[in-house]
């Protein structure tokens, strides 16, 4: 994630979204467990039941929900399959183009 400047990564098991792991989750794992964090499973450190929205959902609704829940990303799905991720940075980029 660090090498590719990825801050949020969806976790999928059997084709089903089960969580999202963030760079903050990883930093916390290392702060708590030190080098033992290297052997932790991703699923043990991720946020389970993450916010997701279908590709047909309005950006306004997704951005509002993200702001209300104070979350940094929304997993984008199509027919229950992960197709992308919308981050707060992405939303700010769109906002900057509109104003």
SULUR-V565329 format. One record per residue. N is the residue number from 1. PSI is psi in degrees with one decimal (none if undefined). Layout:
BEGIN
n={N,N}
psi={PSI,PSI}
END
This chain:
BEGIN
n={1,2,3,4,5,6,7,8,9,10,11,12,13,14,15,16,17,18,19,20,21,22,23,24,25,26,27,28,29,30,31,32,33,34,35,36,37,38,39,40,41,42,43,44,45,46,47,48,49,50,51,52,53,54,55,56,57,58,59,60,61,62,63,64,65,66,67,68,69,70,71,72,73,74,75,76,77,78,79,80,81,82,83,84,85,86,87,88,89,90,91,92,93,94,95,96,97,98,99}
psi={-44.5,-45.5,-27.7,13.3,42.9,125.8,-20.9,135.8,120.5,143.0,121.3,137.0,123.2,32.2,-1.2,134.5,122.5,-14.4,179.4,134.5,137.1,165.5,-32.2,-39.1,-42.4,-43.7,-40.3,-42.1,-42.4,-32.9,-37.1,-45.8,-5.4,-138.5,-20.4,-22.8,-23.3,-23.6,-0.4,149.0,146.5,-42.2,-22.5,-17.3,-7.7,163.1,119.3,158.0,58.7,162.0,130.5,157.5,147.1,154.3,-21.4,-8.0,141.0,137.8,-37.8,-44.7,-44.5,-47.5,-40.8,-44.9,-43.4,-41.3,-39.0,-38.7,-5.3,54.1,153.2,-6.0,161.2,128.6,128.0,129.5,159.1,118.1,46.4,14.9,136.5,126.0,-9.4,-171.9,134.8,123.9,166.9,-34.9,-42.0,-44.9,-39.9,-35.9,-44.5,-44.0,-43.5,-28.7,-24.8,-23.5,none}
END
